[in-house]
Amino acid sequence: MSEARALYKEAFGHYVAGEISEAIAGYRKAIEADDKLAIAWNGLAMALDKQGDLDGAIEAGKTLVALEPDDVLAHTSLSRLFQRKGMIPEAEDEQALAARLQMKQNG
């Protein structure tokens, strides 16, 4: 297992335990070790959202979508974050993209 993945797993453990600040720090360490580790960006977005840093969560979500442009869940998560922020047109755009990707993947 790579160092970044080990750091991610440790951060996820903190997240599950409700230790959100520790989880955020851990996800950031994982990203420092491998800034292309999409799952760490997803974890960071979720943890920042849970902490109440919606702007930070959106930025992490945008990075996740950039790394995984065909990931339906990444677009759906970003849509949800946009919606919570009141960014309705952006939320609708992301949700529409997620729906198109889902249809494409289902053939």
C-alpha positions as CSV (number, residue, x, y, z in Angstrom):
1,M,0.0,0.0,0.0
2,S,1.3,3.4,-0.9
3,E,2.0,6.0,1.8
4,A,-0.8,8.2,0.5
5,R,-3.3,5.3,0.7
6,A,-2.1,4.5,4.2
7,L,-2.6,8.1,5.2
8,Y,-6.0,8.1,3.6
9,K,-7.1,5.0,5.6
10,E,-5.9,6.6,8.8
11,A,-7.9,9.8,8.0
12,F,-11.0,7.8,7.2
13,G,-10.7,6.1,10.6
14,H,-10.8,9.5,12.2
15,Y,-13.8,10.5,10.0
16,V,-15.7,7.5,11.0
17,A,-14.9,8.1,14.7
18,G,-16.3,11.6,14.4
19,E,-12.8,13.2,14.8
20,I,-13.3,15.6,11.9
21,S,-10.4,18.0,12.5
22,E,-8.0,15.0,12.6
23,A,-9.6,13.5,9.5
24,I,-9.1,16.8,7.6
25,A,-5.5,16.9,8.6
26,G,-5.0,13.3,7.6
27,Y,-6.7,13.8,4.2
28,R,-4.5,16.8,3.6
29,K,-1.4,14.7,4.4
30,A,-2.6,12.0,2.0
31,I,-3.0,14.6,-0.7
32,E,0.5,16.0,0.0
33,A,1.8,12.5,-0.6
34,D,-0.2,12.0,-3.8
35,D,-2.2,15.0,-5.1
36,K,-3.9,12.7,-7.7
37,L,-5.4,10.4,-5.0
38,A,-9.1,11.1,-5.8
39,I,-10.5,9.2,-2.8
40,A,-8.5,11.5,-0.5
41,W,-10.1,14.6,-2.2
42,N,-13.5,13.0,-1.8
43,G,-12.8,12.4,1.9
44,L,-11.5,15.9,2.3
45,A,-14.7,17.3,0.7
46,M,-16.9,15.3,3.0
47,A,-15.0,16.2,6.1
48,L,-14.9,19.9,5.3
49,D,-18.6,19.8,4.6
50,K,-19.2,18.1,8.0
51,Q,-17.0,20.8,9.7
52,G,-19.1,23.5,8.1
53,D,-16.5,24.7,5.6
54,L,-18.8,24.6,2.6
55,D,-16.4,26.7,0.4
56,G,-13.5,24.4,1.2
57,A,-15.7,21.4,0.5
58,I,-16.7,22.8,-2.9
59,E,-13.1,23.4,-3.8
60,A,-12.1,19.9,-2.9
61,G,-15.1,18.6,-4.8
62,K,-14.1,20.6,-7.9
63,T,-10.6,19.0,-7.7
64,L,-12.2,15.5,-7.3
65,V,-14.3,16.1,-10.5
66,A,-11.2,17.3,-12.4
67,L,-9.4,14.1,-11.4
68,E,-12.4,11.9,-12.1
69,P,-14.4,13.6,-14.8
70,D,-16.5,10.4,-15.6
71,D,-17.3,9.6,-12.0
72,V,-21.1,10.0,-11.5
73,L,-20.8,10.2,-7.7
74,A,-18.2,12.9,-7.8
75,H,-20.5,15.1,-9.9
76,T,-23.5,14.2,-7.7
77,S,-21.6,15.2,-4.6
78,L,-20.5,18.5,-6.0
79,S,-24.1,19.2,-7.1
80,R,-25.2,18.6,-3.5
81,L,-22.5,21.0,-2.2
82,F,-23.5,23.6,-4.7
83,Q,-27.1,23.3,-3.7
84,R,-26.4,23.7,0.0
85,K,-24.4,26.8,-0.9
86,G,-27.4,28.2,-2.8
87,M,-25.6,27.9,-6.2
88,I,-28.6,26.4,-7.9
89,P,-27.5,26.8,-11.6
90,E,-24.2,25.2,-10.8
91,A,-25.9,22.4,-8.9
92,E,-28.3,21.8,-11.8
93,D,-25.4,21.7,-14.3
94,E,-23.5,19.1,-12.2
95,Q,-26.6,17.0,-11.7
96,A,-27.4,17.0,-15.4
97,L,-23.8,16.0,-16.2
98,A,-24.1,13.2,-13.6
99,A,-27.3,12.0,-15.2
100,R,-25.7,12.0,-18.7
101,L,-22.7,10.1,-17.4
102,Q,-25.0,7.6,-15.8
103,M,-27.0,7.0,-19.0
104,K,-23.8,6.7,-21.0
105,Q,-22.4,4.1,-18.5
106,N,-25.7,2.1,-18.6
107,G,-25.5,2.0,-22.3
